[in-house]
Amino acid sequence: MKVSSSLITPEKVFKNRRKFIKQLGIASSSLYFSSGIFGKSLASTNLTDYDYITTYNNYYEFGTGKSDPSKYSKDFISDPWSITIDGEVDKKITLSMEDIYKLFPSEERVYRLRCVEGWSMVIPWLGFPLNKLLNKVTPNSKAKYIKFESILDPEQMRGQRYPILNWPYKEGLRIDEAMHPLTILVTGLYGKALPNQNGSPIRLMVPWKYGFKSAKAIVRISFVEKMPISSWMKASPREYGFYSNVNPNVDHPRWSQATERVIGEGVLSPRVPTLMFNGYEKDVAHLYKDMDLRKYY
Ligand code: MTE
């Protein structure tokens, strides 16, 4: 559902954003919020400040501390860059970022990012539906899942010199999840190019799943037959499942998922309730109608 941005955006931010977008020459933009979160007075419908979005990050390739990505990704070179789409397809393709910018114009989508650690931010992303890119290839009958691979570059990424995770960072979706119109590839935020610490030049964003599903700095997208084992599943399958849909009723083995801390609201502000599928229940619940969501976390 598209809504008037003034409903949820502080006016100053809204005006600044229009300015950014005008500068970039983006013709039309839309704020995208699932109807699910309206009517509930959640603080987390306010846009998170740019400074928080770009200094409080998870990006283990640059270190495990929240401020490591902004500190240690400053010199990361992400140009030239290309993405290969391969696997169970008739003909694999490779597209440069220039091709991608030309083929898939950006639109603005305001989504909440809910991290599995129990915090959230509301971010005005710039991007385009992943399905547009996937439709450039023809999968064969074996294809059931999509596997995403981030870049492997230990010279530029100090965290990759240590076996913290199974590098390169890997993630996966079922094909229907990947084709869902809410699933986007992100190339910017707040009307600007995507900062290195947020996954420049291109990252995934699946708003109804915990943030770790949204892999950064993607170089390869493969159609595959078997459920991909993500880096986090490999690290701790009990804690990080393949589906990882946001679900306030299923706790992480080490903490509750019922509530979340809204980043930027101050340490004293109360935690707010976490919403089923992060507020996108109406849009995505049908994808899981035959599954016991307590089992498939
Ligand atoms: N992608 C890669 N390649 N490496 C990572 O460590 N962290 C994930 C996800 N994507 C991560 C990643 C996690 S845990 C979260 S919560 C989000 O990125 C954080 O995105 P942000 O830093 O833009 O808020």
Boltz pocket constraint, residues with backbone or C-beta under 6 A from the ligand:
constraints:
  - pocket:
      binder: B
      contacts: [[A, 53], [A, 56], [A, 57], [A, 58], [A, 59], [A, 60], [A, 61], [A, 113], [A, 114], [A, 115], [A, 116], [A, 150], [A, 169], [A, 197], [A, 198], [A, 199], [A, 210], [A, 211], [A, 212], [A, 213], [A, 214], [A, 215], [A, 216], [A, 217]]
      max_distance: 6.0
